[in-house]
Amino acid sequence: MTVEELKARVDAGKGPVVLDVREARELRIASFPFDVIHIPLGLLPHRLAELPRDAEIVCVCRSGARCGSAARFLAENGFDAVNLEGGILAWSQRIDPSIRQY
């Protein structure tokens, strides 16, 4: 999913569940301006029960690599999951430049 698609859906109130797989220290540097579920990628296999199985999940990270891995893992485990192309860096570059890049 592109950042433009995610923003349009969030703005319309039809946003998917957003799963941020970054580390806690990264969230303190830059965060998305809407509610997310935070589960670091390394803990994801142990915390699947925290995610809804009846909703689309958009996985987010810094640049797109970790969220791609998370989306593949979730899909392999029966979730409807996609990654956010370019992660929060793309969000900062194309949607909200006030979000710090790191």
C-alpha positions in Angstrom: 0.0 0.0 0.0 1.3 3.5 -0.8 1.4 6.2 1.8 -1.1 8.2 -0.3 -3.6 5.2 -0.2 -3.1 4.9 3.6 -3.7 8.6 4.2 -6.8 8.6 2.1 -8.2 5.7 4.0 -7.3 7.1 7.4 -8.8 10.5 6.4 -12.0 8.8 5.3 -12.3 6.9 8.5 -11.8 3.6 6.7 -8.3 3.0 7.9 -7.0 -0.5 8.2 -5.3 -1.7 11.4 -1.8 -0.3 11.3 1.0 -2.5 12.8 4.3 -0.7 13.5 7.1 -3.2 13.7 9.8 -0.8 14.6 11.7 -0.7 18.0 10.4 1.5 20.8 13.4 3.9 20.5 12.4 4.5 16.8 8.8 5.5 17.8 10.3 8.2 20.1 12.1 9.6 17.1 9.2 9.5 14.6 5.6 8.4 14.9 2.6 8.1 12.7 -0.1 10.7 13.5 -2.8 8.1 14.1 -3.3 5.0 16.3 -1.1 2.0 15.6 -0.5 -1.3 17.3 3.2 -1.6 18.2 4.8 -5.0 18.1 8.6 -5.0 17.3 9.3 -7.4 14.4 11.3 -9.8 16.6 8.4 -10.3 19.0 5.7 -10.7 16.3 5.7 -14.5 16.2 5.0 -14.5 20.0 2.2 -11.9 19.9 0.0 -12.9 17.0 -3.0 -13.2 19.4 -2.9 -9.4 19.8 -3.9 -8.9 16.2 -7.4 -9.1 14.7 -7.9 -11.9 12.1 -10.9 -10.2 10.6 -9.3 -6.9 9.5 -6.8 -5.8 7.0 -3.4 -5.1 8.6 -0.9 -2.6 7.1 2.6 -3.2 8.5 4.8 -0.2 8.8 8.5 0.4 9.7 11.2 2.9 8.8 11.7 2.3 5.1 9.7 -0.8 4.1 12.0 -3.7 4.6 10.9 -4.9 8.0 7.3 -4.3 7.3 7.6 -6.4 4.1 8.9 -9.3 6.2 6.1 -8.7 8.8 3.4 -8.7 6.1 4.7 -11.9 4.5 4.9 -13.6 7.9 1.3 -12.5 8.8 0.0 -13.6 5.4 1.6 -17.0 5.9 -0.2 -17.3 9.2 -3.7 -16.5 7.8 -3.8 -12.7 8.2 -4.9 -10.2 5.5 -1.7 -8.1 5.6 0.2 -5.8 3.4 3.2 -3.5 3.8 3.5 0.2 3.6 5.8 1.0 0.7 8.6 3.2 1.9 7.6 3.2 5.6 7.6 6.3 7.7 10.3 7.8 5.5 7.9 7.9 2.6 5.2 9.3 4.9 7.5 12.0 5.9 8.7 12.8 2.4 5.3 12.7 0.7 2.6 13.3 3.3 3.9 15.1 6.4 7.4 16.6 6.3 7.1 17.6 10.0 7.8 14.0 10.9 11.5 13.6 11.5 13.5 11.4 9.3 16.2 9.1 10.7 
